[in-house]
C-alpha cells in the first residue's frame, strides 16, 4: 500500500469520526496534468444535486452566451418576490462577483430564465455536466427556477472533477473570455502550505416521500482547484449530514476540507 495514500485515508477517517453530524460521501483529488487520481475516498460515482456548485458551469454559460459581460455587468437589483433566504446579502444589487461570493440564488434564476432550458441543456451536455436535466420537479414546470437545487439536475463527484479539470485546462467548448472570467470570479483563499484554493460550496436538502425537504440530511459540496507554483490539483468533497446542524453543510464541507488539504497534498 502506498504510505502516502494510507496516511491520507487515516486523516480522512479521523475527520469523519470527529464530525458525527456528517459523513463524508466522497473526497476526490486529481492532478490537473495527470490522467489518474491522487486520492479517492468513498462513493465518488453516485449522482446527487449539484446545488450552488452549478454556478461555476452557469458562469461559463452566462459569459459565453453574452448574458454576463464582466465582473460587474450586469448588476441586477433585488426585487420583491425574489428568493431571499440568504438574508441581507441577497437583498443587495448583485453582480457576478457578489453572486459567487454570497451564492445568490435569484441571480442564477434570472440568468437561467433568460437563457432557457434548451440552451442550458445543450451547454451542460457539451460540458459532460452530470445528467444535463433541466426539467425540474415532475409536473411542476420549475426547471429554470430550481433544477440544480435538489431537483432534476444531478452530478457525481467524479463528473465534477472531470468538468473542473477541463475548465482549468481550458478544454471546454466556450470562448476564452468565458473561461477567463469564470476563473476570475470563483472565490479564492490562501491556506497553509502555500496553496491558493479556488472553490465553490453548495448545499441542498433531499426530499421526503411527501415532497417536503429533509433538513436533517443535507448535502454539502465543496469543489474547485488548488494551486501552488506550477502544480494544480482539482478536487471535490461531498458530505451528507446525519442530523440538523447550525450553518450550512456546504460551508462545513469547505472548512473541513481546507483544514485537511495541506496534509493531503504534502510533498506534492
C-alpha positions in Angstrom: 0.0 0.0 0.0 1.2 3.5 -0.9 2.1 5.0 2.6 1.0 8.5 1.5 -2.4 7.3 0.4 -2.7 5.3 3.7 -1.8 8.4 5.7 -4.4 10.4 3.8 -7.0 7.8 4.3 -6.3 7.8 8.1 -6.6 11.5 8.1 -10.0 11.3 6.4 -11.1 8.6 8.8 -10.2 10.7 11.8 -12.0 13.7 10.3 -15.1 11.6 9.7 -15.0 10.2 13.3 -14.7 13.7 14.8 -17.7 15.2 12.9 -20.5 12.9 14.0 -23.1 15.2 12.5 -21.9 14.4 8.9 -20.4 11.6 6.9 -18.0 12.2 4.0 -19.6 10.6 0.9 -16.6 11.3 -1.3 -13.3 13.0 -1.4 -11.6 13.0 -4.8 -8.4 14.8 -5.8 -6.9 14.7 -9.3 -3.7 16.3 -10.8 -4.5 18.8 -13.5 -1.8 17.4 -15.7 -2.3 13.7 -15.0 -4.7 11.1 -16.0 -5.4 9.3 -12.7 -6.5 10.4 -9.3 -4.2 11.5 -6.4 -6.8 10.5 -3.8 -10.2 8.8 -3.9 -12.2 8.0 -0.8 -15.8 6.9 -0.7 -18.6 6.8 -3.3 -17.5 9.2 -6.0 -19.8 7.9 -8.7 -23.3 8.3 -7.4 -25.1 11.4 -8.7 -26.8 14.0 -6.4 -27.9 17.6 -6.8 -25.0 20.0 -7.6 -26.8 22.8 -5.6 -24.8 26.0 -5.8 -21.7 24.4 -7.3 -23.7 24.6 -10.5 -22.8 28.3 -10.5 -19.4 27.5 -11.9 -20.9 25.9 -15.0 -23.6 28.6 -15.2 -20.9 31.3 -15.1 -19.3 29.8 -18.2 -22.7 29.6 -19.9 -23.5 33.1 -18.9 -20.2 34.6 -20.2 -20.2 32.5 -23.4 -23.8 33.4 -24.3 -23.2 37.1 -23.6 -25.6 37.4 -20.7 -22.6 38.2 -18.4 -20.2 40.8 -19.7 -17.5 41.1 -16.9 -17.2 41.1 -13.1 -19.8 43.9 -12.7 -22.0 43.9 -15.8 -24.8 43.3 -15.5 -25.5 44.4 -11.9 -29.1 43.3 -11.0 -31.2 44.9 -8.3 -33.1 42.8 -5.8 -36.8 42.8 -6.3 -39.7 41.8 -4.1 -40.7 38.3 -4.8 -37.1 37.0 -5.4 -36.0 34.2 -3.1 -34.3 35.8 -0.1 -33.5 33.0 2.4 -29.8 34.1 2.1 -30.6 37.2 4.3 -29.4 40.7 3.7 -26.5 39.7 1.5 -29.1 38.6 -1.1 -31.1 41.9 -1.0 -28.2 44.0 -2.4 -27.5 44.9 -6.0 -25.7 41.8 -7.3 -23.0 41.3 -10.0 -21.1 38.2 -10.9 -18.6 38.6 -8.0 -21.3 39.0 -5.3 -23.3 36.2 -7.0 -20.4 33.8 -6.4 -19.3 35.1 -3.0 -22.8 35.0 -1.5 -24.2 32.3 -3.6 -27.2 34.4 -4.6 -29.9 32.0 -6.0 -32.1 34.7 -7.5 -29.3 36.0 -9.7 -28.9 32.4 -11.0 -32.6 32.2 -11.6 -32.7 35.5 -13.6 -29.9 34.1 -15.8 -31.4 30.7 -16.3 -34.8 32.2 -17.2 -33.1 34.4 -19.8 -31.1 31.6 -21.3 -33.9 28.9 -21.4 -33.9 25.2 -20.8 -32.7 24.2 -24.3 -29.6 26.4 -24.1 -28.8 25.2 -20.5 -29.2 21.5 -21.6 -27.1 21.9 -24.7 -24.2 23.5 -22.8 -24.4 21.0 -19.9 -24.3 18.2 -22.4 -21.3 19.6 -24.1 -19.6 20.1 -20.7 -20.4 16.5 -19.7 -22.1 18.0 -16.7 -23.9 15.2 -15.0 -27.3 14.2 -16.5 -27.9 17.7 -18.0 -31.5 17.5 -17.0 -33.2 20.9 -16.5 -36.8 19.7 -16.5 -37.2 20.4 -12.7 -39.6 18.7 -10.4 -42.0 16.3 -12.1 -45.2 18.2 -13.2 -44.0 21.5 -11.6 -42.6 23.2 -14.7 -39.9 24.8 -12.4 -36.7 23.7 -14.0 -35.4 27.2 -14.7 -36.0 28.1 -11.0 -34.6 25.1 -9.2 -33.4 22.2 -11.5 -30.0 22.3 -9.8 -31.4 22.5 -6.2 -32.5 19.0 -5.1 -34.4 18.5 -8.3 -33.7 17.1 -11.8 -30.1 18.1 -12.4 -27.6 15.6 -10.9 -23.9 15.1 -11.0 -21.3 12.8 -9.3 -18.1 13.9 -7.6 -16.2 12.3 -10.4 -18.1 14.2 -13.0 -17.5 17.4 -11.0 -13.7 16.8 -11.1 -13.7 15.9 -14.8 -15.6 19.1 -15.6 -13.3 21.3 -13.4 -10.2 19.7 -14.9 -11.4 20.7 -18.4 -12.1 24.2 -17.0 -8.6 24.8 -15.6 -7.0 23.2 -18.7 -9.1 25.4 -20.9 -10.6 22.5 -22.8 -14.3 23.3 -22.5 -16.2 24.4 -25.7 -16.6 28.1 -24.7 -14.8 31.3 -25.6 -11.5 32.3 -24.0 -13.4 35.2 -22.4 -15.9 32.9 -20.7 -13.1 30.8 -19.3 -11.0 33.8 -18.2 -13.9 35.4 -16.4 -15.1 32.3 -14.7 -11.6 31.6 -13.4 -11.6 35.2 -12.2 -14.9 35.3 -10.3 -14.7 32.0 -8.5 -13.7 32.8 -4.9 -10.1 32.1 -3.8 -8.5 31.5 -0.4 -4.9 31.2 0.7 -4.2 28.3 3.1 -1.2 26.9 4.9 1.4 25.1 2.9 1.5 27.9 0.3 -1.7 26.7 -1.5 -4.2 29.0 -3.2 -7.6 27.4 -3.3 -10.4 28.4 -5.7 -13.7 26.8 -5.0 -17.5 26.8 -4.7 -19.7 25.5 -2.0 -23.1 24.0 -2.4 -25.9 22.8 -0.1 -29.3 21.3 -0.5 -31.7 19.0 1.3 -33.1 15.8 -0.1 -36.9 15.3 -0.5 -39.0 13.0 1.6 -41.7 10.9 0.0 -44.3 13.6 0.6 -42.2 16.2 -1.2 -41.0 18.1 1.8 -37.3 18.7 2.5 -35.4 16.6 5.0 -33.3 19.2 6.8 -31.6 16.6 8.9 -29.8 15.0 5.9 -28.4 18.0 4.0 -25.8 17.5 1.3 -22.7 19.7 1.4 -20.3 20.2 -1.5 -17.0 21.9 -1.9 -15.4 21.7 -5.4 -12.6 23.6 -7.1 -8.9 23.6 -7.6 -5.7 24.3 -5.6 -2.6 25.9 -7.0 1.0 26.2 -5.7 3.8 27.1 -8.1 3.3 25.2 -11.3 1.1 22.5 -9.7 -2.7 22.4 -9.8 -5.0 19.8 -8.3 -8.7 19.6 -8.9 -11.0 18.3 -6.1 -14.5 17.5 -5.0 -15.7 16.9 -1.4 -19.2 15.8 -0.8 -20.8 15.2 2.7 -24.2 14.4 4.0 -25.5 15.4 7.4 -26.9 12.8 9.9 -28.8 15.4 11.9 -29.7 19.1 11.6 -26.8 21.4 12.5 -26.2 25.2 12.6 -24.9 26.7 9.4 -24.9 25.1 6.0 -23.5 21.7 5.0 -21.6 23.4 2.2 -19.6 25.7 4.4 -18.9 22.9 6.8 -17.7 20.7 3.9 -15.4 23.6 2.8 -14.0 24.4 6.2 -13.2 20.7 7.0 -11.6 20.1 3.6 -9.5 23.2 3.7 -8.2 22.1 7.1 -7.2 18.7 5.7 -5.9 19.8 2.2 -2.3 20.8 3.2 -1.7 17.4 4.7 -3.4 15.6 1.7 -1.1 17.5 -0.7 2.0 17.4 1.4 5.1 16.8 -0.7 3.3 17.3 -4.0 
